[in-house]
């Protein structure tokens, strides 16, 4: 069976609840995964928005959250997970705000898509990565991806579509 990523807060293609955005509590979403492939040594989670700044004329991908070296024994993250509550050894990358940690949806215009991508790797990435940006992390992951999956949520500040 293929790697699966789900959330109790929204369905794939559905609206991300306001509480998980910059207009709410800016909490990370609850995420659960299953069906890790044999040989998985670590997991990487990348959340980004390819519709920045305007879905009608996107110019960049905005990185919201980057985690790496999640252990395969970890099968999910609770809503609003704090740094201190991440599994031991988990590394954080630098998001587009220039900091580590979660930054929720905060689109300036239009309905944006937020891709939650989970990668199963056949290795643990070196601690020397420190707090990498997404590009450096993707480079370090090269040739080590056993499987990946994604969960997409959407959000539009202008309509204040509240799903929860």
N, C-alpha and C positions, 0 to 999 in steps of 0.2 A: 504494500500500500504506500502511496506517496505521502511525503511530508505535508502536514496540515497546520495552518495557523488560523486561529479564531479569536474573537473577542466577545465577551458578554455585553459590551457596550454598544456595538454596532455590527451589522452583517456586511459581508463583502459587497461593495458598491453602495452601501447605505450611508446615512448621515451620521457624522461623529457628534455625540452630545455636546452641548455648549459647555458643560462643566469641564470638559477635557481640552478647552481652547483658551486663548488669551482673553476672551470675554467672560470666561467662567473662572474656575479654580486653577486652570492650566495644569491639570493632573495628567500623568501618563495613563494610557488606556490599560485595562486589564487584558492580558494576552495569554493564550494557552496554545501549546503546540503538542503534536503527537506524531508517531510513526517516523522516528528518527531512523536513518539508514544504519545498517551494521557498520561499525568502524568509526562512528561519529566520536570525535575527541573534543570538539567545542562547537559553539553556535555563535553566529553574528546576527545582530538585529540592526537594521538601518531603516529609519523612517524619513522619507523625503517628499517634497512637493515639486513635481515637474512643471507646474503651471504658473510659476512666479515670473513677474509680479501680477500678470493679467492673463487668464486662460485664453483670451482671444488673441494675445500676442506674447506667448511665453518667451522669456529671455534667459532664464536660468533655472537650475534645480536648487531648491532651498532645503538644506538638511536640518531636520528637526531633532533627531536622536540617533546616537551611534553607540552601540554596545558590542563588545567582543569578548571572546573567551568565556562565554556563559558555559557552564559545564553541562554535559548531556544528561546528568541527573536532574537538572532544572527543567521542569515541564511547563513553565509559565511565569508570568510576573503579575503581581496584584496591581490594581489601580493605584496610582500615585506612589509607586515604589520609590523609596528614598535610597540614596547612594549607600547608606549604611546597611540597607536591607538587601542589596544585590548579593548574589552568591559570591563567596570568597574567590578572589582571582579574576573577577570580571573587570575588564578594562572599559574605559569610556573614551569615545572620540569627541572631537571638537565639532560642534554644529555651526550653522551659518551665522549665528549670533556671536561666534567666537568664544563660546564657552562649552563646558560639558553639561550633561544633563538633558532632560526633556524640555522642549519648547513646543507648546501646542499650536494647532492651526490658528492663524491670524491673517487671513488673506485681505489685502487692501481693496480688492475688487473681484467680483465674480465668484462662482463656485469652483473651488480647487479640489484636486484629488490628492490624497495622502497615502502613499504606498508604504506599507509596513512589510519589509522584506526580511525573511529569515533564511539564513544559510547554515547548513550542516557541513562542517569541515572535518577533514581527516587528520587534523593536527591542532595543537594549541598554538596560537600566535605568540611570538616573542614579547616578553614584558617590555623589552627595549622600545617597542612601538610608542610607549607612553600614552599620550592623548592625541592620536593621529586624526587628521582630516579624513574625509571619506575616500578621496582618491588614493591616499597612502594605504589605507586599510584594504581597499579593493585590490591594490597591487600586491600586498602581502598575502591576500587570500588566493591569488591566482594559482591554478593547478592543485588546489586543495578542496574545492567545492564538491561535496558528494551529492548534495541535493539542495534545492531552494524552493521557496514558495512565497506567495505574497497575499496580503489582505489589503484591500483598498477601501478607504473611507472618504467621504466628501464633506466639505463645509463651506458655507457662504455667510459671511458676516452681515451682509446687507439685508438678507431676508430673516436673519436670526432664527433660522429653522431649528427648533429645539426638539431633539429626539429623546431627551431624557435628562 
